Amino acid sequence: MDVKLPKLGESAEGGVVVSVLVAEGDQVAQGQTILELENEKAVAPIPAPAAGTVGKIRVKAGDRVTVGQVILTLNETGAASAEPVVATAVPRKPAPGAVRPVPAAVEPEPDAEAEGGEEAPAEGPMPAAAPSIRKLARDLGLDLRRIRGSERGGRIVLADVRAYIQRLQKLAAAPKPSPTAPTARPVESIDFSQWGPVSRQPLSPLRKVISRRMAESWNAVPRVTQFDEVDITTLMDLRKKFAPEYEKKGARLTLTSFALKAAAITLKKHPIFNASLDEASGEVVLKHYYHLGLAVDTEQGLLVPVIRDVDRKSLFELSREVSTLADKARERKLTAEEMKGGTFTISNQGGIGGAHFTPIVNVPEVAILGLGKGALKPQVREGRIEPRLMLPIAIAYDHRLIDGGTAARFTVDLAQALTAFTEADLKSG
């Protein structure tokens, strides 16, 4: 029978083969992983749909495959027929607290009557609408003249605005032409070899995803960055004292562990930083859970595993989980679910070097914390100049929801949380 690539997710249409784990003639059991596929930012195992003997393998590492494509043939043990079979991907439950996507509005048929939310010509007088609808339109930058009202006399109600926004979202999410497909305004390809020797390598699927998401975040989010420095001299003394004890128990105590805990404490005081903006409904989604993403630098690119319920975990538990997830990220063994459901992200570049930087907000989150490398600097304490270890921090935030004063208060409270740790906090694990 032919084994076909299964459907991997709601929007995933394929991926790149990372490795083929079987050879022709191998005996496989039902559910045994036969190949690994890179999709979005995760590597997914593809299981055998039945037990049998591997026949012809149709793909190899590096091949791009799509859903429904034959990946190998399998001589099923005890099979009565050779009907094509689609391998079944292991179902994954949504991450706890994951934001559900707003369903797109159904496009009307070409000959259908105009419905609420359909785009109208942007001309003529402003249509009838309640003051609350007009304010919502102003806040979202919508022209009410482009929305067809469904009430008597063309009056626009909230349902019309929502349908119009959903229609725009559907158009924005429509598949874009591939880089090789002809477009109305093709990007010019420059022959750089005319000035000297060059080499080329294809963009990896992961790098393409990172590029697309960074561009989407940059275009969609008006961002501002708040900078500060935190005295972590005492904090690092605590780390130095307890690190050997943590190592014996299988955990690495680093600044990141303290940053995670301090961020969760501060987010509880400032819930808007733990929120998301639902543009379709015109609502702010305040999340009552604290799942923090941790940006991990890998050879393949940036990955962001999510540590769940940070507020409920001890420093020891966080240290152990950070080590585990960071190792999985570098080995490309993270699952898709381990990178979903984040409410706030931390990017720590201190191990690499550099000071302040402007991290990019990980949409649909509304803020991100950037940590630089601590450096000894002269500080005045009780009238004396002392060398202190100062940590550069940066809070980048979505200015649609967060104002400068709010960001300044968040930064002050975060700095206080980072300097408030005691030995009791480290012994609690």
C-alpha positions in Angstrom: 0.0 0.0 0.0 1.0 3.6 -0.5 1.6 5.6 2.7 0.8 9.3 2.3 1.9 12.3 4.3 -0.9 13.0 6.8 -2.5 16.4 7.6 -0.2 17.9 10.2 -2.3 20.8 11.5 -5.0 23.3 10.6 -2.8 25.3 8.3 0.2 23.1 7.6 0.3 21.8 4.1 3.6 20.0 4.2 7.2 20.4 5.2 10.8 19.3 4.7 12.0 15.8 5.4 14.7 16.0 8.2 15.5 12.3 8.3 14.2 9.0 7.0 14.3 6.5 9.9 13.7 3.3 8.0 15.2 1.5 5.0 13.7 -0.6 2.3 13.1 -4.1 3.6 12.8 -3.1 7.3 10.0 -4.5 9.4 8.0 -1.8 11.1 5.3 -1.8 13.8 2.2 0.2 13.7 2.8 3.7 15.2 6.6 3.4 14.7 8.2 6.6 13.5 9.2 6.2 9.9 10.5 9.8 9.2 10.8 13.2 10.8 9.4 16.3 9.1 10.2 19.9 9.8 7.1 22.0 9.8 6.9 25.6 10.9 9.2 25.7 13.9 8.9 22.1 15.0 10.1 18.7 13.9 7.2 16.3 13.8 7.4 12.5 13.8 5.4 10.6 11.1 4.3 7.2 12.3 3.6 4.1 10.3 -0.1 3.6 9.8 0.2 -0.2 10.1 2.7 -3.0 10.7 4.5 -4.4 7.7 7.6 -4.4 5.5 9.0 -1.2 4.0 8.9 -1.3 0.2 9.9 1.6 -2.0 10.9 4.8 -0.2 9.8 7.8 -2.3 11.5 10.6 -0.3 14.9 11.5 1.2 16.2 14.0 3.7 15.9 17.6 2.3 12.9 16.9 0.1 9.9 19.1 0.4 6.7 17.1 0.7 3.0 18.1 0.8 0.0 16.6 2.5 -1.3 13.6 0.5 2.0 12.9 -1.2 3.2 9.3 -1.2 6.3 8.9 1.1 6.8 5.2 0.9 5.1 1.9 0.1 4.4 -0.6 2.9 3.7 -4.3 2.4 1.2 -4.6 5.3 1.4 -7.7 7.4 -1.7 -9.8 6.7 -3.1 -7.2 4.4 -5.9 -8.3 2.1 -5.5 -5.4 -0.3 -3.2 -2.7 -1.3 -5.4 0.4 -0.9 -3.6 3.7 -0.5 -3.3 4.7 3.2 -2.7 8.0 4.8 -0.5 7.9 7.9 -2.3 9.3 10.9 -0.5 12.1 12.7 -0.7 11.9 16.5 -3.5 14.3 17.5 -2.3 17.1 19.8 -4.6 18.9 22.2 -4.5 22.7 22.2 -2.1 24.2 24.7 -3.7 25.2 27.9 -5.0 28.8 27.5 -4.1 29.0 23.9 -5.8 31.8 22.1 -8.3 30.4 19.6 -8.2 31.9 16.1 -11.2 34.0 15.1 -13.0 32.1 12.3 -12.9 34.0 9.0 -16.1 35.2 7.5 -17.5 33.2 4.6 -17.1 35.1 1.3 -20.5 35.8 -0.4 -21.1 34.1 -3.7 -20.6 36.4 -6.7 -24.3 36.7 -7.3 -25.4 36.8 -3.7 -27.1 39.8 -2.1 -24.9 42.2 -0.2 -24.6 41.1 3.5 -23.5 43.0 6.6 -19.7 43.4 6.7 -19.3 43.4 2.9 -17.1 46.2 1.6 -18.9 49.2 0.0 -17.5 52.1 -2.0 -15.7 54.6 0.3 -17.8 57.6 -0.9 -20.9 59.6 0.1 -22.1 60.6 3.6 -21.2 58.7 6.7 -23.7 55.9 7.3 -25.9 55.7 10.4 -24.2 54.0 13.4 -24.3 54.3 17.2 -21.7 56.5 18.9 -20.1 53.4 20.3 -19.7 52.0 16.8 -18.2 55.2 15.5 -15.7 55.3 18.4 -14.7 51.7 17.7 -14.2 52.5 14.0 -12.0 55.5 14.9 -9.9 53.4 17.3 -9.4 50.7 14.7 -8.8 53.1 11.8 -11.9 51.8 9.9 -13.9 53.8 7.4 -17.5 53.1 8.1 -18.4 54.1 4.5 -16.8 50.8 3.4 -19.1 48.7 5.6 -22.6 47.8 4.5 -25.0 48.0 7.4 -27.5 45.1 7.9 -30.1 47.1 9.9 -32.9 49.1 8.4 -31.7 52.1 6.4 -28.2 50.6 6.2 -27.5 51.3 9.9 -24.2 49.7 10.9 -24.2 47.5 14.1 -21.3 45.7 15.8 -22.0 42.5 13.9 -21.4 44.3 10.6 -18.1 45.7 11.9 -17.0 42.3 13.1 -17.9 40.6 9.8 -16.0 43.3 7.9 -12.9 42.8 10.0 -13.1 39.0 9.7 -13.3 39.4 5.9 -10.2 41.6 5.9 -8.4 38.9 8.1 -9.4 36.2 5.6 -8.0 38.2 2.7 -4.8 38.9 4.6 -4.5 35.2 5.5 -5.1 34.0 1.9 -2.1 32.0 0.5 0.5 34.3 -1.0 2.2 33.5 -4.3 5.3 31.4 -3.9 8.7 33.0 -4.5 8.9 31.2 -7.8 5.4 32.1 -9.0 5.1 35.1 -11.4 3.8 38.2 -9.6 2.6 41.6 -10.9 5.7 43.3 -9.5 8.5 40.7 -9.4 11.4 41.3 -7.1 14.6 42.0 -9.1 17.2 39.3 -8.9 20.7 40.7 -8.8 23.7 38.9 -10.2 26.2 39.5 -7.4 28.8 37.3 -9.1 29.5 40.1 -11.6 31.6 41.7 -8.8 33.3 38.6 -7.4 32.8 35.0 -6.3 29.6 34.1 -4.5 27.9 31.0 -3.2 24.2 30.4 -2.6 22.2 28.3 -0.1 18.4 27.9 0.2 16.5 29.4 3.1 15.6 26.7 5.5 11.8 26.3 6.3 12.5 27.6 9.8 14.3 30.7 8.6 11.4 31.4 6.2 8.9 31.1 9.1 11.0 33.5 11.3 11.3 36.0 8.4 7.6 36.0 7.8 6.6 36.3 11.4 9.1 39.1 12.1 7.9 41.1 9.2 4.2 40.5 10.3 5.1 41.7 13.8 7.0 44.7 12.6 4.2 45.8 10.2 1.3 45.2 12.6 2.6 46.4 16.0 3.5 50.0 16.9 6.2 49.3 19.3 8.1 51.4 21.9 11.1 50.2 24.0 11.7 51.2 27.6 15.4 50.8 28.8 16.9 50.6 32.3 19.7 49.0 34.3 19.3 46.8 37.4 21.9 46.2 40.1 22.2 42.4 40.2 25.3 42.2 42.4 23.6 40.6 45.3 21.5 38.4 43.0 24.6 37.0 41.3 26.1 36.4 44.7 23.1 34.3 45.6 23.4 32.4 42.3 27.0 31.7 42.9 26.3 30.3 46.4 23.4 28.0 45.3 24.5 27.0 41.8 26.5 23.9 43.0 23.6 22.6 45.0 21.3 23.0 42.0 23.8 21.3 39.7 23.9 18.2 42.0 20.1 18.0 41.6 20.3 18.2 37.8 19.4 21.9 37.3 21.5 24.9 36.1 20.8 28.0 38.1 21.2 31.0 35.7 20.0 34.6 35.5 17.2 33.4 33.3 15.6 31.5 36.2 15.4 34.6 38.3 14.1 36.7 35.3 11.3 34.2 34.7 10.2 34.4 38.3 10.5 38.2 38.6 8.6 38.6 35.3 5.7 36.5 36.6 5.5 38.5 39.8 5.5 41.8 37.9 3.0 40.6 35.3 0.5 39.9 38.1 0.9 43.6 39.2 0.5 44.8 35.6 -1.9 42.4 33.8 -2.0 44.4 30.6 1.5 43.2 29.8 0.1 39.6 30.0 -2.8 40.4 27.6 -3.5 40.2 23.9 -5.6 42.4 21.6 -8.5 40.8 19.8 -8.9 43.1 16.9 -11.9 41.3 15.5 -14.0 41.9 18.5 -12.4 45.1 19.7 -11.6 43.5 23.1 -8.6 43.1 25.3 -8.0 39.5 26.3 -6.6 39.5 29.9 -5.0 36.1 30.6 -5.0 34.7 34.1 -2.2 32.3 33.5 1.5 33.0 33.1 3.1 30.9 30.3 6.4 32.6 29.5 8.3 32.1 26.2 12.1 31.8 26.3 13.9 32.8 23.1 16.6 30.2 22.4 19.4 30.8 19.9 20.1 27.7 17.8 22.2 26.9 14.7 18.9 26.7 12.7 17.5 30.0 14.0 15.5 31.4 16.9 13.1 29.1 18.7 10.8 30.1 21.6 9.7 27.2 23.8 7.0 28.1 26.4 7.4 27.4 30.2 3.9 27.1 31.6 2.6 28.3 35.0 5.8 30.1 35.8 4.1 31.8 38.8 3.4 28.4 40.4 6.9 27.0 40.1 10.0 27.3 42.3 13.3 28.6 41.1 14.6 25.1 41.2 11.8 23.8 39.0 12.2 26.7 36.6 16.0 26.1 36.4 15.5 22.4 35.5 12.8 23.2 32.9 14.8 25.9 31.3 17.7 23.5 30.9 15.5 20.8 29.4 13.6 23.0 26.9 16.8 24.8 25.8 18.5 21.5 25.1 15.4 20.2 23.2 15.4 23.5 21.2 19.0 23.1 20.1 18.4 19.5 19.2 15.3 20.4 17.2 13.2 18.1 19.4 10.6 20.6 20.5 7.0 19.8 19.6 4.7 22.4 18.2 2.6 22.4 21.4 5.7 23.3 23.4 6.0 26.6 21.5 2.3 27.6 21.8 0.3 29.5 24.3 2.9 32.0 25.5 1.7 35.2 27.2 5.1 37.1 27.5 8.6 36.4 26.2 12.1 36.8 27.6 15.1 37.1 25.3 18.5 36.8 27.2 21.5 37.8 25.1 23.8 38.1 28.1 25.6 34.9 27.4 26.6 36.2 24.0 27.4 39.8 24.9 26.2 43.3 24.1 24.1 45.6 26.3 20.7 47.2 25.4 18.8 46.0 22.3 15.3 46.3 21.0 13.6 42.9 21.0 10.6 42.4 18.7 7.2 41.6 20.2 6.1 38.0 19.7 2.6 38.5 18.4 -0.1 38.0 19.7 1.7 38.9 22.9 2.0 42.6 23.7 5.4 42.8 25.4 8.8 41.2 25.5 11.8 41.5 28.0 15.3 41.8 26.6 18.3 41.1 28.9 21.9 42.1 28.0 25.2 41.3 29.5 25.8 42.5 33.0 28.9 44.7 33.5 30.7 46.2 36.4 30.0 50.0 36.7 30.7 52.6 39.3 27.6 53.4 41.4 27.1 55.8 44.2 25.8 54.0 47.4 25.4 55.9 50.7 27.8 58.6 49.4 30.5 56.2 48.3 31.4 55.1 44.8 31.4 51.3 44.5 31.7 48.8 41.6 28.3 47.1 41.0 27.2 44.6 38.5 24.6 46.3 36.4 22.2 44.4 34.1 20.8 46.2 31.0 17.2 45.5 30.4 14.7 46.5 27.7 10.9 46.2 27.6 9.5 46.4 24.1 5.7 46.7 24.1 2.7 47.2 21.8 1.8 50.9 22.1 -1.8 50.2 21.1 -2.5 48.7 24.6 0.4 50.0 26.7 1.3 53.7 27.3 4.8 55.0 28.3 3.9 55.7 31.9 2.5 52.1 32.4 5.7 50.7 30.8 7.9 52.8 33.1 6.0 51.5 36.2 6.3 48.0 35.0 10.1 48.4 34.5 10.5 49.8 38.0 8.6 46.9 39.6 10.5 44.4 37.5 13.8 45.8 38.7 12.6 45.6 42.3 11.5 42.0 41.8 15.0 41.1 40.5 16.7 42.6 43.6 14.2 41.2 46.1 15.3 37.5 46.0 16.5 36.0 49.3 18.1 32.7 50.3 14.7 31.4 51.3 13.5 31.7 47.7 16.3 29.5 46.5 15.9 26.9 49.2 12.2 26.5 48.5 13.0 24.2 45.6 
